[in-house]
Amino acid sequence: MKKIENNFVVTGFVGKDAEIRQFTNASVARFPLAVSRLENNGEESKRVSAFMNFEAWRKNENTGSFDQLTKGTMLTVEGYFKPEEW
């Protein structure tokens, strides 16, 4: 049986400066990432764009990378999908 992995890699541009919240032991940065792809329709091609919302968690001693999450920065995100239950 084939093993199915829940992971992804996506590259895009940060849509706006990250909102950073600090808690007792960890911090979270929330930010949109603008991604696009080329869509071909016969002889025509057009770029289709979308925004994806991301959430990155770090222990408080490792939050230096959050400073780079500013609007317009090209970023590659590797992660996994975490379904939310309501």
The 8 nearest C-alpha neighbors of each residue, nearest first, counted from 0:
[[1, 2, 3, 4, 5, 6, 7, 79],
 [2, 0, 3, 4, 5, 6, 7, 79],
 [1, 3, 0, 4, 5, 6, 7, 79],
 [4, 2, 1, 5, 0, 6, 7, 79],
 [3, 5, 6, 2, 79, 7, 1, 80],
 [4, 6, 79, 80, 3, 7, 78, 81],
 [7, 5, 79, 78, 4, 80, 8, 77],
 [6, 8, 78, 77, 79, 9, 5, 80],
 [7, 9, 77, 76, 78, 75, 10, 6],
 [10, 8, 76, 75, 7, 77, 11, 34],
 [11, 9, 75, 74, 76, 34, 8, 73],
 [12, 10, 34, 33, 74, 73, 32, 75],
 [11, 13, 73, 33, 71, 72, 32, 74],
 [12, 14, 32, 70, 71, 72, 15, 31],
 [15, 13, 31, 70, 32, 33, 12, 71],
 [16, 14, 70, 13, 69, 17, 30, 31],
 [17, 15, 69, 70, 68, 18, 30, 14],
 [18, 16, 30, 29, 68, 28, 19, 15],
 [17, 19, 29, 28, 30, 16, 20, 27],
 [20, 18, 28, 27, 17, 29, 21, 26],
 [21, 19, 27, 26, 28, 18, 22, 29],
 [22, 20, 26, 25, 27, 19, 23, 59],
 [21, 23, 25, 26, 24, 20, 59, 27],
 [22, 24, 25, 21, 59, 26, 58, 20],
 [25, 23, 22, 59, 58, 26, 21, 60],
 [26, 24, 58, 59, 22, 57, 23, 21],
 [27, 25, 21, 57, 20, 22, 56, 59],
 [26, 28, 56, 20, 55, 19, 57, 29],
 [29, 27, 19, 55, 18, 54, 17, 56],
 [28, 30, 54, 18, 17, 53, 19, 27],
 [29, 31, 17, 53, 52, 18, 28, 15],
 [32, 30, 52, 14, 51, 13, 53, 50],
 [31, 33, 13, 51, 14, 12, 50, 11],
 [34, 32, 50, 12, 11, 49, 14, 13],
 [35, 33, 11, 49, 48, 50, 32, 10],
 [36, 34, 48, 47, 49, 46, 33, 37],
 [35, 37, 47, 46, 38, 48, 34, 45],
 [36, 38, 46, 45, 47, 39, 44, 35],
 [37, 39, 45, 44, 46, 36, 40, 47],
 [40, 38, 44, 43, 41, 37, 45, 42],
 [41, 39, 43, 44, 42, 38, 45, 37],
 [40, 42, 43, 39, 44, 38, 45, 37],
 [43, 41, 40, 44, 39, 45, 38, 37],
 [42, 44, 40, 41, 39, 45, 38, 37],
 [45, 43, 39, 38, 40, 37, 42, 46],
 [44, 46, 38, 37, 47, 39, 43, 40],
 [45, 47, 37, 36, 38, 48, 35, 44],
 [46, 48, 35, 36, 37, 45, 38, 49],
 [49, 47, 35, 34, 46, 36, 33, 50],
 [48, 50, 34, 33, 35, 51, 47, 32],
 [49, 51, 33, 32, 31, 34, 52, 48],
 [50, 52, 32, 31, 53, 33, 49, 34],
 [53, 51, 31, 30, 32, 50, 54, 29],
 [54, 52, 30, 29, 31, 51, 55, 32],
 [53, 55, 29, 28, 27, 30, 56, 52],
 [56, 54, 28, 27, 29, 53, 57, 26],
 [57, 55, 27, 26, 28, 54, 25, 58],
 [58, 56, 26, 25, 62, 61, 59, 27],
 [57, 59, 25, 61, 60, 24, 26, 62],
 [58, 60, 25, 61, 62, 26, 24, 57],
 [59, 61, 58, 62, 57, 63, 25, 24],
 [62, 60, 59, 58, 63, 57, 64, 65],
 [61, 63, 64, 65, 59, 57, 60, 58],
 [64, 62, 65, 61, 66, 60, 67, 59],
 [63, 65, 66, 62, 67, 61, 68, 57],
 [64, 66, 67, 63, 68, 62, 28, 17],
 [67, 65, 64, 68, 63, 69, 62, 17],
 [68, 66, 65, 69, 64, 72, 63, 16],
 [69, 67, 65, 66, 17, 16, 13, 72],
 [68, 70, 16, 67, 72, 15, 17, 71],
 [69, 71, 15, 16, 13, 14, 72, 68],
 [72, 70, 13, 12, 14, 69, 73, 15],
 [71, 73, 12, 13, 70, 69, 74, 68],
 [74, 72, 12, 11, 71, 13, 75, 10],
 [73, 75, 10, 11, 12, 72, 76, 13],
 [74, 76, 10, 9, 11, 77, 8, 73],
 [75, 77, 9, 8, 10, 74, 78, 7],
 [78, 76, 8, 7, 75, 9, 79, 6],
 [77, 79, 6, 7, 76, 8, 80, 5],
 [78, 80, 6, 5, 7, 81, 77, 8],
 [79, 81, 82, 5, 6, 78, 7, 83],
 [82, 80, 79, 83, 5, 78, 84, 6],
 [83, 81, 80, 84, 79, 85, 5, 6],
 [84, 82, 81, 85, 80, 54, 79, 53],
 [83, 85, 82, 81, 80, 79, 54, 53],
 [84, 83, 82, 81, 80, 54, 52, 53]]
